[in-house]
Amino acid sequence: MLDSCLKYLCERMNQSINATFELSDNLIVVACPSNNNKEDVNSNENKVLIFISGIEKDPFSKNSNRGAYPTQQKTAMTSKPLYLAISVVVAANFTATNYSDGLKILSHLLAFCNRNPLFTRQNSPDLPEFVEQIGLEMETLSEGELSHMWSMLGSNYLPSCVYQVRIVIPDSDTLLRQAGQLNLVKSNLVKEDK
């Protein structure tokens, strides 16, 4: 679900950038800024990176506990919605010779997020399957918070903005049934026998 949300935002941003600057290649990728694999370090140069820097329960969500609703003498259990607040960083990872192009792209993305603060089924019927809505709100971080974030990520500062992305998942139980491939090259994940 988290990956679907970031991929969705990435696709929408790429559509806007590609149309405005008449590009054929996508400049925006879902990727973290630091990479331990030295072979792939340059693969994200001259790109805009989108990644998660924090996840928490949405503090402004409705208090919706698991509830029972009586239907004629029987009880129907409902799964409570999942309300998340995710800190998403949009960072321009451009080389010194392309630095001003990175700033142009980042400026465009600021305007894009300002024009599109809320994605719902009504205005975005192509939202990921388990997501009811995605809301974007720009955060202001102090210099100390920025410094802490970039050092925690193990990366040098990149021109960036941070958005509080609020996601509503109407039925959190469906996430437990979500299927899909993992792209792990090597995995030490072992299924426990009970």
C-alpha contacts under 8 A as a table, 3 or more apart, distances in Angstrom:
res1	aa1	res2	aa2	distance
1	M	4	S	4.99
1	M	5	C	6.24
1	M	128	P	7.94
1	M	130	F	7.10
1	M	131	V	7.69
1	M	175	L	7.27
2	L	5	C	5.22
2	L	6	L	6.38
3	D	6	L	5.29
3	D	7	K	6.03
4	S	7	K	5.10
4	S	8	Y	5.98
4	S	128	P	6.13
5	C	8	Y	5.08
5	C	9	L	6.28
5	C	128	P	6.80
5	C	131	V	7.90
5	C	134	I	7.87
6	L	9	L	5.16
6	L	10	C	6.01
6	L	30	V	6.78
6	L	50	I	7.37
6	L	51	F	7.59
7	K	10	C	4.94
7	K	11	E	6.09
7	K	30	V	6.71
8	Y	11	E	5.15
8	Y	12	R	6.29
8	Y	127	L	7.13
8	Y	128	P	7.10
9	L	12	R	5.18
9	L	13	M	6.10
10	C	13	M	5.17
10	C	14	N	6.06
10	C	28	I	6.19
10	C	29	V	6.46
10	C	30	V	6.85
10	C	50	I	7.33
11	E	14	N	5.09
11	E	15	Q	6.17
12	R	15	Q	5.15
12	R	16	S	6.44
13	M	16	S	5.17
13	M	17	I	6.15
13	M	28	I	7.27
13	M	109	L	6.95
13	M	112	F	7.41
14	N	17	I	5.04
14	N	18	N	5.77
14	N	26	N	5.83
14	N	27	L	6.82
14	N	28	I	6.00
15	Q	18	N	5.28
15	Q	19	A	6.11
16	S	19	A	5.33
16	S	20	T	6.18
16	S	112	F	7.59
17	I	20	T	5.21
17	I	21	F	5.93
17	I	22	E	7.74
17	I	23	L	7.49
17	I	105	I	7.32
17	I	108	H	7.39
17	I	109	L	7.86
18	N	21	F	5.46
18	N	22	E	5.14
18	N	23	L	4.58
18	N	24	S	6.60
18	N	25	D	7.64
18	N	26	N	7.13
19	A	22	E	5.20
19	A	23	L	7.03
23	L	26	N	7.39
26	N	29	V	7.54
27	L	46	N	7.43
27	L	47	K	4.85
27	L	48	V	5.98
28	I	47	K	5.73
28	I	48	V	4.61
28	I	49	L	5.98
28	I	50	I	7.26
29	V	44	N	7.92
29	V	47	K	6.96
29	V	48	V	6.27
29	V	49	L	5.27
29	V	50	I	6.17
30	V	49	L	5.81
30	V	50	I	4.80
30	V	51	F	5.96
31	A	44	N	7.98
31	A	49	L	5.59
31	A	50	I	5.97
31	A	51	F	5.80
32	C	35	N	7.20
32	C	49	L	6.78
32	C	50	I	7.18
32	C	51	F	5.56
33	P	49	L	6.98
33	P	93	N	7.90
33	P	153	L	7.36
33	P	155	S	6.34
34	S	41	V	7.90
34	S	153	L	6.70
34	S	154	G	6.08
34	S	155	S	5.46
35	N	38	K	7.01
35	N	40	D	7.25
35	N	41	V	6.02
36	N	41	V	7.90
37	N	40	D	5.71
37	N	41	V	6.65
38	K	41	V	5.23
39	E	42	N	7.36
40	D	43	S	5.22
40	D	44	N	7.71
41	V	44	N	6.66
41	V	45	E	7.67
42	N	45	E	5.17
44	N	47	K	5.50
44	N	48	V	7.96
44	N	49	L	7.72
44	N	93	N	7.18
45	E	93	N	5.75
45	E	94	F	5.69
45	E	95	T	6.69
46	N	92	A	7.50
46	N	93	N	5.53
46	N	94	F	4.03
46	N	95	T	6.20
46	N	98	N	7.10
46	N	102	G	7.20
47	K	92	A	6.37
47	K	93	N	5.46
47	K	94	F	6.27
47	K	102	G	7.78
48	V	90	V	6.72
48	V	91	A	5.47
48	V	92	A	4.50
48	V	93	N	5.68
48	V	94	F	7.78
48	V	102	G	7.58
48	V	105	I	7.98
48	V	106	L	7.73
49	L	89	V	7.72
49	L	90	V	5.74
49	L	91	A	5.13
49	L	92	A	6.42
49	L	93	N	6.76
50	I	88	V	6.79
50	I	89	V	5.63
50	I	90	V	4.74
50	I	91	A	6.55
51	F	88	V	5.63
51	F	89	V	5.47
51	F	90	V	6.97
52	I	55	I	7.61
52	I	86	I	6.87
52	I	87	S	5.78
52	I	88	V	4.57
52	I	89	V	6.23
53	S	86	I	7.64
53	S	87	S	5.42
53	S	88	V	5.98
53	S	89	V	6.70
53	S	149	M	7.60
54	G	86	I	5.70
54	G	87	S	4.97
54	G	88	V	7.44
55	I	84	L	7.09
55	I	85	A	6.02
55	I	86	I	4.51
55	I	87	S	6.38
56	E	84	L	5.94
56	E	85	A	5.35
56	E	86	I	6.35
57	K	83	Y	6.15
57	K	84	L	4.69
57	K	85	A	5.72
58	D	61	S	5.43
58	D	83	Y	5.46
58	D	84	L	4.62
58	D	85	A	4.51
58	D	166	R	6.86
59	P	85	A	7.67
61	S	83	Y	6.14
64	S	80	K	6.34
64	S	81	P	7.33
65	N	80	K	6.19
66	R	77	M	7.59
66	R	78	T	6.44
66	R	79	S	6.07
66	R	80	K	5.18
67	G	77	M	6.37
67	G	78	T	6.24
67	G	79	S	7.89
67	G	80	K	7.70
68	A	75	T	6.13
68	A	76	A	5.79
68	A	77	M	4.98
68	A	78	T	6.70
69	Y	75	T	5.92
69	Y	76	A	5.64
69	Y	77	M	6.83
70	P	73	Q	6.49
70	P	74	K	5.99
70	P	75	T	4.80
70	P	76	A	6.50
71	T	74	K	5.40
71	T	75	T	5.97
71	T	76	A	6.92
79	S	171	D	5.68
79	S	172	S	6.40
79	S	173	D	6.23
80	K	170	P	7.33
80	K	171	D	6.18
80	K	172	S	6.44
81	P	168	V	6.95
81	P	169	I	5.53
81	P	170	P	4.47
81	P	171	D	5.02
81	P	172	S	5.52
82	L	167	I	7.97
82	L	168	V	5.87
82	L	169	I	4.95
82	L	170	P	6.53
82	L	171	D	7.00
82	L	172	S	5.50
83	Y	166	R	7.24
83	Y	167	I	5.91
83	Y	168	V	4.88
83	Y	169	I	6.51
84	L	165	V	8.00
84	L	166	R	5.67
84	L	167	I	5.26
84	L	168	V	6.67
85	A	164	Q	6.23
85	A	165	V	5.60
85	A	166	R	4.57
85	A	167	I	6.53
86	I	163	Y	7.98
86	I	164	Q	5.66
86	I	165	V	5.03
86	I	166	R	6.34
86	I	167	I	7.85
87	S	162	V	6.52
87	S	163	Y	5.71
87	S	164	Q	4.79
87	S	165	V	6.17
88	V	162	V	5.64
88	V	163	Y	5.22
88	V	164	Q	6.38
88	V	165	V	6.61
89	V	160	S	6.73
89	V	161	C	5.86
89	V	162	V	4.48
89	V	163	Y	6.38
90	V	106	L	7.90
90	V	160	S	5.44
90	V	161	C	5.45
90	V	162	V	6.32
90	V	163	Y	7.93
91	A	106	L	7.56
91	A	158	L	5.94
91	A	159	P	5.73
91	A	160	S	4.09
91	A	161	C	6.60
92	A	102	G	5.44
92	A	103	L	7.06
92	A	105	I	7.82
92	A	106	L	6.43
92	A	158	L	6.12
92	A	159	P	5.54
92	A	160	S	6.14
93	N	102	G	7.21
93	N	158	L	6.26
93	N	159	P	7.68
94	F	97	T	7.99
94	F	98	N	5.74
94	F	99	Y	5.38
94	F	101	D	7.84
94	F	102	G	5.65
95	T	98	N	5.30
95	T	99	Y	5.78
96	A	99	Y	5.02
97	T	100	S	7.91
98	N	101	D	5.31
98	N	102	G	6.42
99	Y	102	G	5.11
99	Y	103	L	6.46
100	S	103	L	5.00
100	S	104	K	6.30
101	D	104	K	5.03
101	D	105	I	6.29
102	G	105	I	5.15
102	G	106	L	6.10
103	L	106	L	4.96
103	L	107	S	5.99
103	L	159	P	7.58
104	K	107	S	5.11
104	K	108	H	6.25
105	I	108	H	5.09
105	I	109	L	6.31
106	L	109	L	5.04
106	L	110	L	6.27
106	L	160	S	7.46
107	S	110	L	5.12
107	S	111	A	6.47
108	H	111	A	5.18
108	H	112	F	6.13
109	L	112	F	4.76
109	L	113	C	6.09
110	L	113	C	5.32
110	L	114	N	6.18
111	A	114	N	4.97
111	A	115	R	6.14
112	F	115	R	5.19
112	F	116	N	6.06
113	C	116	N	4.97
113	C	117	P	5.71
113	C	136	L	6.86
114	N	117	P	5.80
116	N	119	F	7.12
116	N	136	L	7.77
117	P	135	G	5.62
117	P	136	L	4.82
117	P	137	E	6.71
118	L	133	Q	7.17
118	L	134	I	5.79
118	L	135	G	4.36
118	L	136	L	6.23
119	F	123	N	6.31
119	F	124	S	5.77
119	F	127	L	7.67
119	F	133	Q	5.53
119	F	134	I	5.08
119	F	135	G	6.29
120	T	123	N	5.50
120	T	124	S	5.49
120	T	125	P	7.28
120	T	127	L	7.34
120	T	132	E	6.32
120	T	133	Q	4.53
120	T	134	I	6.67
121	R	124	S	5.05
121	R	125	P	4.59
121	R	126	D	7.41
121	R	127	L	6.59
121	R	132	E	6.57
121	R	133	Q	6.91
122	Q	125	P	6.10
124	S	127	L	5.89
127	L	131	V	6.54
127	L	132	E	7.61
127	L	133	Q	7.72
128	P	131	V	5.54
130	F	169	I	6.06
130	F	170	P	7.35
130	F	171	D	7.67
130	F	174	T	7.42
130	F	175	L	7.40
131	V	134	I	7.54
131	V	167	I	7.12
131	V	168	V	6.11
131	V	169	I	4.91
131	V	170	P	7.02
132	E	167	I	7.56
132	E	168	V	5.47
132	E	169	I	5.62
132	E	170	P	6.13
133	Q	166	R	7.96
133	Q	167	I	5.83
133	Q	168	V	5.46
133	Q	169	I	7.60
134	I	165	V	6.62
134	I	166	R	5.63
134	I	167	I	4.74
134	I	168	V	6.81
135	G	164	Q	7.97
135	G	165	V	5.45
135	G	166	R	4.90
135	G	167	I	6.54
136	L	163	Y	6.12
136	L	164	Q	5.90
136	L	165	V	4.74
136	L	166	R	6.56
137	E	163	Y	5.35
137	E	164	Q	5.13
137	E	165	V	6.45
138	M	161	C	7.43
138	M	162	V	6.04
138	M	163	Y	4.33
138	M	164	Q	6.08
139	E	161	C	7.68
139	E	162	V	5.52
139	E	163	Y	5.34
139	E	164	Q	6.20
140	T	162	V	7.38
141	L	144	G	7.88
141	L	145	E	5.70
141	L	146	L	6.05
141	L	162	V	7.96
142	S	145	E	5.14
142	S	146	L	6.18
143	E	146	L	5.07
143	E	147	S	6.02
144	G	147	S	5.07
144	G	148	H	6.08
145	E	148	H	5.06
145	E	149	M	6.08
146	L	149	M	5.08
146	L	150	W	6.22
147	S	150	W	5.39
147	S	151	S	6.10
147	S	157	Y	7.76
148	H	151	S	5.24
148	H	152	M	5.92
149	M	152	M	5.08
149	M	153	L	6.24
150	W	153	L	5.02
150	W	154	G	6.29
150	W	155	S	5.60
150	W	156	N	6.33
150	W	157	Y	5.94
151	S	154	G	4.94
151	S	155	S	6.08
151	S	156	N	7.30
152	M	155	S	7.84
169	I	172	S	6.05
171	D	174	T	5.88
171	D	175	L	7.77
172	S	175	L	5.59
172	S	176	L	7.54
173	D	176	L	5.51
173	D	177	R	7.25
174	T	177	R	5.25
174	T	178	Q	6.43
175	L	178	Q	4.97
184	L	187	S	6.12
